[in-house]
């Protein structure tokens, strides 16, 4: 879909603000990774195909703007932001660590990924959309304050939360992460922040090795609910019901940002949890219930992991369908 047709579709959809907004950009396909790397452009293509079905015909769609460097600097020092910009190769690949690389198109893709998350916040806060799903790459939740890692360059979900606070006066934002890998970057960014709750379900032990229950932050606003290899939907739902949701209700967020990774799916090659599409749909609905009670329904979901294309596509579709039916 062209930028013009995306824009026209969104202009029409704004006449009915109770809608779900899909934000993406073709530039995110130009972030190239080494051959055989699990975080590849085909991930977005798989999601795009999955969202072409009839039940998604009413999904509003728009292309992600590029974030300004100043906006990204809400979470990352400006010298880090410019260092990532300057690391962009003219050709080939530049390796940042064992797992994370950049191609000539990576910096624009990263700007669009962060910009899509920020734009989603703006549209949801303005009441132009009920909620939004940002289908972009590279992902972000492993990016610490000044360190790229785990396929991630900028922490898109964290930037979205900070932007909501700075530009929209949100007093309490929550970032809830159901990616199979712990969001060490989000935890690092919000560790000493009493105004943002970070909650995560994740497999442990697994990369990056963080996310123990006793990692709680300076203000007890870090909430980790680790799962064991082999756990499935029952254990995931128990962790949500007994750990994540009670703390989220107590925190009473005014906005929920979801770090929506789908690599806890049973098909995923990088982990050993056994979630199904129905589990992601259930978790989405539970978060929407909290948002309805405390946050005027405001939910912004940002794509993180998910590396089996079928599992990713089906899970993302279930997630978006739940957002649309909220």
FENPE-V196207 format. One record per residue. SS is DSSP state (A for helix, B for strand, O for the rest). Layout:
ss: [SS	SS]
This chain:
ss: [O	O	A	A	A	A	A	A	A	A	A	A	A	O	O	O	O	O	O	B	B	B	B	B	O	A	A	A	A	A	O	O	O	O	O	O	O	O	O	O	O	A	A	A	A	A	A	A	A	A	O	O	O	A	A	A	O	O	O	B	B	B	B	O	O	O	O	O	A	A	A	A	O	O	O	O	O	A	A	A	A	A	A	A	A	A	O	O	O	O	O	O	O	B	B	O	O	O	O	O	B	B	O	O	O	A	A	A	A	A	A	A	A	A	A	A	A	A	A	A	A	A	A	A	A	O	O	O	O	O	B	B	B	B	O	O	O	O	O	O	O	O	O	B	O	O	B	O	B	O	O	B	O	O	O	A	A	A	A	A	A	A	A	A	A	A	A	A	O	O	O	O	B	B	B	B	B	O	O	O	O	O	O	A	A	A	A	A	A	A	O	O	O	O	O	B	B	B	B	B	B	B	B	O	O	O	O	O	O	O	O	O	O	O	O	O	O	O	O	O	O	B	B	B	B	B	B	O	O	O	O	B	A	A	A	A	A	A	A	A	A	A	A	A	A	A	A	A	A	A	A	O	O	O	B	B	B	B	B	B	O	O	O	O	B	O	O	O	O	O	O	O	O	B	B	O	A	A	A	A	A	A	A	A	A	A	A	A	A	A	A	A	A	A	O	O	O	O	B	B	B	B	B	O	O	O	O	O	A	A	A	A	A	A	A	A	A	A	A	A	A	A	A	A	A	O]
